[in-house]
Amino acid sequence: MTLDPVHFDGIARLAGRIDHGTDERDRRAFAETVWEEFLDPLVVDGRPILEPLADRARRLVDCEAVALRDREFPTEHGLDAGTINPTTFKNGLVIDIAQAAMSATPSDLDLHRSRTTVMTVHSNDETMTVDESWGKFDAGYSRSRAVKVPPLPRFAEGVVHALALYLAESKHARDHADAVSDLLVLDGPLYPRGLLRWADQHPDLADFLLEDPRPTTVLENYVRLVEEFVNRSVPLVGFVKNPATRVITRSLKSNRDVDVSVPWADDSALFTRLLERGEYVDDVDGDRWERDDSALSYTNWFRSRGGVDRPLSTDGDALGVERRLERAAYEVTFFVIYDPRDDLLYRIEAPYAFTKDPDTRERLTMQLLQDVAVAHGPPTIVEKADELARISNAEKASLRDTLEERFDAAQDRTYDDHRWDEQPY
């Protein structure tokens, strides 16, 4: 049943009760103040947590011109992992399954065929056991493993999801690192951000990170991956489609020198204001902002040592993982691209080991700008990896049905599961 027009209008009129605070022009002016006065570097408790590599700058590149330029890296590989999402069964098991895949341009059919599959299992029954050895399937092209997660009832779904996803992705990346000759693009951040965030959420999760070897093993896979690529002088980057970091906004809100309320929910909203180009034009209700969508805009690269990037910074502990290169080599550096055609912002991360070199930094910048311009969104190589790794809704349902048979236990369904199963989408 849809909303009647009178109901729609009644809901819309509620907006008139809300004073959304600072005028949009003032917010744009405040964004400029933040850019000019607080990011070179951004300091918290005497420690620089964000600072530019070379000059702080905002730049433009014509979409068509950058799309037609010669490629900086002749070949490109992408990596992604997909899951069925955590599923609870009536026998108490909580399970997630992830599969990782790597894409290549030009195409490599044997590489595309290969998968790394991980099933993570949580149960409050201490007698439950799991054979955690690696096995092979699909004529040896693919590998699989089941992993038991210790009892963490409050966080069971989040833990089984994160461990399955990051273990599959990092293992697949290391197993196929030799296939990458020019550039690897991870679909997502450089390091397992979801796992690193646990230490800040709850003491139980922090203890899990310290006491259980599995999260540390996952992070170690990423650390070793960086080391291998650095030793081979082959760059790797993480392409973050939905960046939601809050390092800058949180720092500004806690800074007493900032005498204006910080209006942005996260750093992406701030960077969007800084990179969006346009002008105010006359309209029937006064004036409105008209965006210029002819060019991609982007920032310089920054070194990031705050929030979940701190563990891999020079003064971070990396959750106890041994780092075999100088510590600065692992630090997260990033720049952001704003695509006005879709009003979307993307964050590209890379280890400082690569971006400290100005030539490599510029080549990575131009490559990712070209990828976004051509694909009108995330790089094609990332979308190809996503297609290979994705588990469709129909496949998820079939897998859950199969697991119900194997466990002789039905899925623990809720009314919402029943309700949404009947929806066409």
Disulfide bonds with the S-S distance in Angstrom:
none
